[in-house]
């Protein structure tokens, strides 16, 4: 089985609403409660047919073709056993059974309906049994030769349950119909020797019993094997989904929903390698909320959390989808990674962010922040990676630029020339310490 799709092609609306967990529950229940009669609940039966139907159809088409060839080959024996009506047997075999067999092959290989697929095997077996019965009753040969032709019923009993691997219900129906046909035929031949009749019934009974037990066990094991494969597939999918969720949790800041420091480091490493390979610039914007510790002291940490969420939404709106990366770097600090942008373009992006934050008019204590609104300071740095530089240099440059913006009075955007980065690089004690809101690591 290539894979387990939660929504199969032929399912109705009820099937579309099931989750992988619900499917797994159904599969586990079916494995724990084995039934005497092979079968599943409606949902699982639909899924089973959707998964196994095409391959089943190809198998039936192959076995039907073999069966038709075998019936045609028996015409060699019919020439001697049924010599008086051999022209008729030729006509019926090649003019009726063979064309019906070909039609059954077409249905089996193309139809998605299990009723048509399995029913075609049943009808072909029933037709063959009727032909055997009629030929026996029409034959004018002696008792021994007629008795030999009766054994065709016994051979036919094997076809549906054993050769075609018919579903047990169809195999049982086919077997019963053939036995009824054989009974009616024997009843129409009163001059058969008793020993021949007894032997024929014993053979038919034993063959029927063995064939039906085989069909029952085969279908049960086939269904169970399918359930086990589906369970392993679903468990694997569930494990993969859990791993993805775990990865997401370890790379996301729970407060803002943005990436965390780990996410930023991975994104920066990938972007740095790509920019180095293509000799393209990469820009970074470090963003810090002005006077955020006093904000927490004035309004409380819950309000501080809401403020950070609002700022995260504003920052997210300035991202280029599938290109830029945004992370909460720690406390009230955010980092924005802008692959392919130089310093000038990065400054324009940063200025738009600063204006958007100011335009949001998030209230702050006017005795602390002029204007009484939450503002941000932004430091911009850009580099073209090469062998003499490391990705950490870009973060250091953006950090130095942010320090310059703070020193210049806050609520502004600043960049630092590359040659001045390490001279101006501050320590954390020289800047506002991050407020004690939820960590971004």
Secondary structure as a PSIPRED ss2 file (coil, helix, strand):
# PSIPRED VFORMAT (PSIPRED V4.0)

   1 X C   1.000  0.000  0.000
   2 X C   1.000  0.000  0.000
   3 X C   1.000  0.000  0.000
   4 X C   1.000  0.000  0.000
   5 X C   1.000  0.000  0.000
   6 X C   1.000  0.000  0.000
   7 X C   1.000  0.000  0.000
   8 X C   1.000  0.000  0.000
   9 X C   1.000  0.000  0.000
  10 X C   1.000  0.000  0.000
  11 X C   1.000  0.000  0.000
  12 X C   1.000  0.000  0.000
  13 X H   0.000  1.000  0.000
  14 X H   0.000  1.000  0.000
  15 X H   0.000  1.000  0.000
  16 X H   0.000  1.000  0.000
  17 X C   1.000  0.000  0.000
  18 X C   1.000  0.000  0.000
  19 X C   1.000  0.000  0.000
  20 X H   0.000  1.000  0.000
  21 X H   0.000  1.000  0.000
  22 X H   0.000  1.000  0.000
  23 X H   0.000  1.000  0.000
  24 X H   0.000  1.000  0.000
  25 X H   0.000  1.000  0.000
  26 X H   0.000  1.000  0.000
  27 X H   0.000  1.000  0.000
  28 X H   0.000  1.000  0.000
  29 X H   0.000  1.000  0.000
  30 X H   0.000  1.000  0.000
  31 X H   0.000  1.000  0.000
  32 X H   0.000  1.000  0.000
  33 X C   1.000  0.000  0.000
  34 X C   1.000  0.000  0.000
  35 X C   1.000  0.000  0.000
  36 X C   1.000  0.000  0.000
  37 X C   1.000  0.000  0.000
  38 X C   1.000  0.000  0.000
  39 X C   1.000  0.000  0.000
  40 X C   1.000  0.000  0.000
  41 X C   1.000  0.000  0.000
  42 X H   0.000  1.000  0.000
  43 X H   0.000  1.000  0.000
  44 X H   0.000  1.000  0.000
  45 X H   0.000  1.000  0.000
  46 X H   0.000  1.000  0.000
  47 X H   0.000  1.000  0.000
  48 X H   0.000  1.000  0.000
  49 X H   0.000  1.000  0.000
  50 X H   0.000  1.000  0.000
  51 X H   0.000  1.000  0.000
  52 X H   0.000  1.000  0.000
  53 X H   0.000  1.000  0.000
  54 X H   0.000  1.000  0.000
  55 X H   0.000  1.000  0.000
  56 X H   0.000  1.000  0.000
  57 X H   0.000  1.000  0.000
  58 X H   0.000  1.000  0.000
  59 X H   0.000  1.000  0.000
  60 X H   0.000  1.000  0.000
  61 X H   0.000  1.000  0.000
  62 X H   0.000  1.000  0.000
  63 X H   0.000  1.000  0.000
  64 X H   0.000  1.000  0.000
  65 X H   0.000  1.000  0.000
  66 X H   0.000  1.000  0.000
  67 X H   0.000  1.000  0.000
  68 X H   0.000  1.000  0.000
  69 X H   0.000  1.000  0.000
  70 X H   0.000  1.000  0.000
  71 X H   0.000  1.000  0.000
  72 X H   0.000  1.000  0.000
  73 X H   0.000  1.000  0.000
  74 X C   1.000  0.000  0.000
  75 X H   0.000  1.000  0.000
  76 X H   0.000  1.000  0.000
  77 X H   0.000  1.000  0.000
  78 X H   0.000  1.000  0.000
  79 X H   0.000  1.000  0.000
  80 X H   0.000  1.000  0.000
  81 X H   0.000  1.000  0.000
  82 X C   1.000  0.000  0.000
  83 X H   0.000  1.000  0.000
  84 X H   0.000  1.000  0.000
  85 X H   0.000  1.000  0.000
  86 X H   0.000  1.000  0.000
  87 X H   0.000  1.000  0.000
  88 X H   0.000  1.000  0.000
  89 X H   0.000  1.000  0.000
  90 X H   0.000  1.000  0.000
  91 X H   0.000  1.000  0.000
  92 X H   0.000  1.000  0.000
  93 X H   0.000  1.000  0.000
  94 X H   0.000  1.000  0.000
  95 X H   0.000  1.000  0.000
  96 X H   0.000  1.000  0.000
  97 X H   0.000  1.000  0.000
  98 X H   0.000  1.000  0.000
  99 X H   0.000  1.000  0.000
 100 X H   0.000  1.000  0.000
 101 X H   0.000  1.000  0.000
 102 X H   0.000  1.000  0.000
 103 X H   0.000  1.000  0.000
 104 X H   0.000  1.000  0.000
 105 X H   0.000  1.000  0.000
 106 X H   0.000  1.000  0.000
 107 X H   0.000  1.000  0.000
 108 X H   0.000  1.000  0.000
 109 X H   0.000  1.000  0.000
 110 X H   0.000  1.000  0.000
 111 X C   1.000  0.000  0.000
 112 X C   1.000  0.000  0.000
 113 X C   1.000  0.000  0.000
 114 X H   0.000  1.000  0.000
 115 X H   0.000  1.000  0.000
 116 X H   0.000  1.000  0.000
 117 X H   0.000  1.000  0.000
 118 X H   0.000  1.000  0.000
 119 X H   0.000  1.000  0.000
 120 X H   0.000  1.000  0.000
 121 X H   0.000  1.000  0.000
 122 X H   0.000  1.000  0.000
 123 X H   0.000  1.000  0.000
 124 X H   0.000  1.000  0.000
 125 X H   0.000  1.000  0.000
 126 X H   0.000  1.000  0.000
 127 X H   0.000  1.000  0.000
 128 X H   0.000  1.000  0.000
 129 X H   0.000  1.000  0.000
 130 X H   0.000  1.000  0.000
 131 X H   0.000  1.000  0.000
 132 X H   0.000  1.000  0.000
 133 X H   0.000  1.000  0.000
 134 X H   0.000  1.000  0.000
 135 X H   0.000  1.000  0.000
 136 X H   0.000  1.000  0.000
 137 X H   0.000  1.000  0.000
 138 X H   0.000  1.000  0.000
 139 X C   1.000  0.000  0.000
 140 X C   1.000  0.000  0.000
 141 X C   1.000  0.000  0.000
 142 X C   1.000  0.000  0.000
 143 X H   0.000  1.000  0.000
 144 X H   0.000  1.000  0.000
 145 X H   0.000  1.000  0.000
 146 X H   0.000  1.000  0.000
 147 X H   0.000  1.000  0.000
 148 X H   0.000  1.000  0.000
 149 X H   0.000  1.000  0.000
 150 X H   0.000  1.000  0.000
 151 X H   0.000  1.000  0.000
 152 X H   0.000  1.000  0.000
 153 X H   0.000  1.000  0.000
 154 X H   0.000  1.000  0.000
 155 X H   0.000  1.000  0.000
 156 X H   0.000  1.000  0.000
 157 X H   0.000  1.000  0.000
 158 X H   0.000  1.000  0.000
 159 X H   0.000  1.000  0.000
 160 X H   0.000  1.000  0.000
 161 X H   0.000  1.000  0.000
 162 X H   0.000  1.000  0.000
 163 X H   0.000  1.000  0.000
 164 X C   1.000  0.000  0.000
 165 X C   1.000  0.000  0.000
 166 X C   1.000  0.000  0.000
 167 X C   1.000  0.000  0.000
 168 X H   0.000  1.000  0.000
 169 X H   0.000  1.000  0.000
 170 X H   0.000  1.000  0.000
 171 X H   0.000  1.000  0.000
 172 X H   0.000  1.000  0.000
 173 X H   0.000  1.000  0.000
 174 X H   0.000  1.000  0.000
 175 X H   0.000  1.000  0.000
 176 X H   0.000  1.000  0.000
 177 X H   0.000  1.000  0.000
 178 X H   0.000  1.000  0.000
 179 X H   0.000  1.000  0.000
 180 X H   0.000  1.000  0.000
 181 X H   0.000  1.000  0.000
 182 X H   0.000  1.000  0.000
 183 X H   0.000  1.000  0.000
 184 X H   0.000  1.000  0.000
 185 X H   0.000  1.000  0.000
 186 X H   0.000  1.000  0.000
 187 X H   0.000  1.000  0.000
 188 X C   1.000  0.000  0.000
 189 X C   1.000  0.000  0.000
 190 X C   1.000  0.000  0.000
 191 X C   1.000  0.000  0.000
 192 X C   1.000  0.000  0.000
 193 X C   1.000  0.000  0.000
 194 X H   0.000  1.000  0.000
 195 X H   0.000  1.000  0.000
 196 X H   0.000  1.000  0.000
 197 X H   0.000  1.000  0.000
 198 X H   0.000  1.000  0.000
 199 X H   0.000  1.000  0.000
 200 X H   0.000  1.000  0.000
 201 X H   0.000  1.000  0.000
 202 X H   0.000  1.000  0.000
 203 X H   0.000  1.000  0.000
 204 X H   0.000  1.000  0.000
 205 X H   0.000  1.000  0.000
 206 X H   0.000  1.000  0.000
 207 X H   0.000  1.000  0.000
 208 X H   0.000  1.000  0.000
 209 X H   0.000  1.000  0.000
 210 X H   0.000  1.000  0.000
 211 X H   0.000  1.000  0.000
 212 X H   0.000  1.000  0.000
 213 X H   0.000  1.000  0.000
 214 X H   0.000  1.000  0.000
 215 X H   0.000  1.000  0.000
 216 X H   0.000  1.000  0.000
 217 X H   0.000  1.000  0.000
 218 X H   0.000  1.000  0.000
 219 X H   0.000  1.000  0.000
 220 X H   0.000  1.000  0.000
 221 X H   0.000  1.000  0.000
 222 X H   0.000  1.000  0.000
 223 X H   0.000  1.000  0.000
 224 X H   0.000  1.000  0.000
 225 X H   0.000  1.000  0.000
 226 X H   0.000  1.000  0.000
 227 X H   0.000  1.000  0.000
 228 X H   0.000  1.000  0.000
 229 X H   0.000  1.000  0.000
 230 X H   0.000  1.000  0.000
 231 X H   0.000  1.000  0.000
 232 X H   0.000  1.000  0.000
 233 X H   0.000  1.000  0.000
 234 X H   0.000  1.000  0.000
 235 X H   0.000  1.000  0.000
 236 X H   0.000  1.000  0.000
 237 X H   0.000  1.000  0.000
 238 X H   0.000  1.000  0.000
 239 X H   0.000  1.000  0.000
 240 X H   0.000  1.000  0.000
 241 X H   0.000  1.000  0.000
 242 X H   0.000  1.000  0.000
 243 X H   0.000  1.000  0.000
 244 X H   0.000  1.000  0.000
 245 X H   0.000  1.000  0.000
 246 X H   0.000  1.000  0.000
 247 X H   0.000  1.000  0.000
 248 X H   0.000  1.000  0.000
 249 X H   0.000  1.000  0.000
 250 X H   0.000  1.000  0.000
 251 X C   1.000  0.000  0.000
 252 X E   0.000  0.000  1.000
 253 X C   1.000  0.000  0.000
 254 X C   1.000  0.000  0.000
 255 X C   1.000  0.000  0.000
 256 X C   1.000  0.000  0.000
 257 X C   1.000  0.000  0.000
 258 X C   1.000  0.000  0.000
 259 X E   0.000  0.000  1.000
 260 X C   1.000  0.000  0.000
 261 X H   0.000  1.000  0.000
 262 X H   0.000  1.000  0.000
 263 X H   0.000  1.000  0.000
 264 X H   0.000  1.000  0.000
 265 X H   0.000  1.000  0.000
 266 X H   0.000  1.000  0.000
 267 X H   0.000  1.000  0.000
 268 X H   0.000  1.000  0.000
 269 X H   0.000  1.000  0.000
 270 X H   0.000  1.000  0.000
 271 X H   0.000  1.000  0.000
 272 X H   0.000  1.000  0.000
 273 X H   0.000  1.000  0.000
 274 X H   0.000  1.000  0.000
 275 X H   0.000  1.000  0.000
 276 X H   0.000  1.000  0.000
 277 X H   0.000  1.000  0.000
 278 X H   0.000  1.000  0.000
 279 X C   1.000  0.000  0.000
 280 X C   1.000  0.000  0.000
 281 X E   0.000  0.000  1.000
 282 X E   0.000  0.000  1.000
 283 X E   0.000  0.000  1.000
 284 X E   0.000  0.000  1.000
 285 X E   0.000  0.000  1.000
 286 X E   0.000  0.000  1.000
 287 X E   0.000  0.000  1.000
 288 X E   0.000  0.000  1.000
 289 X E   0.000  0.000  1.000
 290 X C   1.000  0.000  0.000
 291 X C   1.000  0.000  0.000
 292 X H   0.000  1.000  0.000
 293 X H   0.000  1.000  0.000
 294 X H   0.000  1.000  0.000
 295 X H   0.000  1.000  0.000
 296 X H   0.000  1.000  0.000
 297 X H   0.000  1.000  0.000
 298 X H   0.000  1.000  0.000
 299 X H   0.000  1.000  0.000
 300 X C   1.000  0.000  0.000
 301 X H   0.000  1.000  0.000
 302 X H   0.000  1.000  0.000
 303 X H   0.000  1.000  0.000
 304 X H   0.000  1.000  0.000
 305 X H   0.000  1.000  0.000
 306 X H   0.000  1.000  0.000
 307 X H   0.000  1.000  0.000
 308 X H   0.000  1.000  0.000
 309 X H   0.000  1.000  0.000
 310 X H   0.000  1.000  0.000
 311 X H   0.000  1.000  0.000
 312 X H   0.000  1.000  0.000
 313 X H   0.000  1.000  0.000
 314 X H   0.000  1.000  0.000
 315 X H   0.000  1.000  0.000
 316 X H   0.000  1.000  0.000
 317 X C   1.000  0.000  0.000
 318 X C   1.000  0.000  0.000
 319 X C   1.000  0.000  0.000
 320 X C   1.000  0.000  0.000
 321 X C   1.000  0.000  0.000
 322 X C   1.000  0.000  0.000
 323 X C   1.000  0.000  0.000
 324 X C   1.000  0.000  0.000
 325 X E   0.000  0.000  1.000
 326 X E   0.000  0.000  1.000
 327 X E   0.000  0.000  1.000
 328 X E   0.000  0.000  1.000
 329 X E   0.000  0.000  1.000
 330 X E   0.000  0.000  1.000
 331 X C   1.000  0.000  0.000
 332 X C   1.000  0.000  0.000
 333 X E   0.000  0.000  1.000
 334 X E   0.000  0.000  1.000
 335 X E   0.000  0.000  1.000
 336 X E   0.000  0.000  1.000
 337 X E   0.000  0.000  1.000
 338 X E   0.000  0.000  1.000
 339 X E   0.000  0.000  1.000
 340 X C   1.000  0.000  0.000
 341 X C   1.000  0.000  0.000
 342 X C   1.000  0.000  0.000
 343 X H   0.000  1.000  0.000
 344 X H   0.000  1.000  0.000
 345 X H   0.000  1.000  0.000
 346 X H   0.000  1.000  0.000
 347 X H   0.000  1.000  0.000
 348 X H   0.000  1.000  0.000
 349 X H   0.000  1.000  0.000
 350 X H   0.000  1.000  0.000
 351 X H   0.000  1.000  0.000
 352 X H   0.000  1.000  0.000
 353 X H   0.000  1.000  0.000
 354 X H   0.000  1.000  0.000
 355 X H   0.000  1.000  0.000
 356 X H   0.000  1.000  0.000
 357 X H   0.000  1.000  0.000
 358 X H   0.000  1.000  0.000
 359 X H   0.000  1.000  0.000
 360 X H   0.000  1.000  0.000
 361 X C   1.000  0.000  0.000
 362 X C   1.000  0.000  0.000
 363 X E   0.000  0.000  1.000
 364 X C   1.000  0.000  0.000
 365 X C   1.000  0.000  0.000
 366 X C   1.000  0.000  0.000
 367 X C   1.000  0.000  0.000
 368 X C   1.000  0.000  0.000
 369 X C   1.000  0.000  0.000
 370 X C   1.000  0.000  0.000
 371 X C   1.000  0.000  0.000
 372 X C   1.000  0.000  0.000
 373 X E   0.000  0.000  1.000
 374 X C   1.000  0.000  0.000
 375 X C   1.000  0.000  0.000
 376 X E   0.000  0.000  1.000
 377 X E   0.000  0.000  1.000
 378 X E   0.000  0.000  1.000
 379 X E   0.000  0.000  1.000
 380 X E   0.000  0.000  1.000
 381 X E   0.000  0.000  1.000
 382 X E   0.000  0.000  1.000
 383 X E   0.000  0.000  1.000
 384 X E   0.000  0.000  1.000
 385 X C   1.000  0.000  0.000
 386 X C   1.000  0.000  0.000
 387 X C   1.000  0.000  0.000
 388 X C   1.000  0.000  0.000
 389 X C   1.000  0.000  0.000
 390 X C   1.000  0.000  0.000
 391 X H   0.000  1.000  0.000
 392 X H   0.000  1.000  0.000
 393 X H   0.000  1.000  0.000
 394 X H   0.000  1.000  0.000
 395 X H   0.000  1.000  0.000
 396 X H   0.000  1.000  0.000
 397 X H   0.000  1.000  0.000
 398 X H   0.000  1.000  0.000
 399 X H   0.000  1.000  0.000
 400 X H   0.000  1.000  0.000
 401 X H   0.000  1.000  0.000
 402 X H   0.000  1.000  0.000
 403 X H   0.000  1.000  0.000
 404 X H   0.000  1.000  0.000
 405 X H   0.000  1.000  0.000
 406 X H   0.000  1.000  0.000
 407 X H   0.000  1.000  0.000
 408 X C   1.000  0.000  0.000
 409 X C   1.000  0.000  0.000
 410 X C   1.000  0.000  0.000
 411 X C   1.000  0.000  0.000
 412 X C   1.000  0.000  0.000
 413 X E   0.000  0.000  1.000
 414 X E   0.000  0.000  1.000
 415 X E   0.000  0.000  1.000
 416 X C   1.000  0.000  0.000
 417 X C   1.000  0.000  0.000
 418 X H   0.000  1.000  0.000
 419 X H   0.000  1.000  0.000
 420 X H   0.000  1.000  0.000
 421 X H   0.000  1.000  0.000
 422 X H   0.000  1.000  0.000
 423 X H   0.000  1.000  0.000
 424 X H   0.000  1.000  0.000
 425 X C   1.000  0.000  0.000
 426 X C   1.000  0.000  0.000
 427 X C   1.000  0.000  0.000
 428 X H   0.000  1.000  0.000
 429 X H   0.000  1.000  0.000
 430 X H   0.000  1.000  0.000
 431 X C   1.000  0.000  0.000
 432 X C   1.000  0.000  0.000
 433 X C   1.000  0.000  0.000
 434 X C   1.000  0.000  0.000
 435 X C   1.000  0.000  0.000
 436 X C   1.000  0.000  0.000
 437 X C   1.000  0.000  0.000
 438 X C   1.000  0.000  0.000
 439 X C   1.000  0.000  0.000
 440 X C   1.000  0.000  0.000
 441 X C   1.000  0.000  0.000
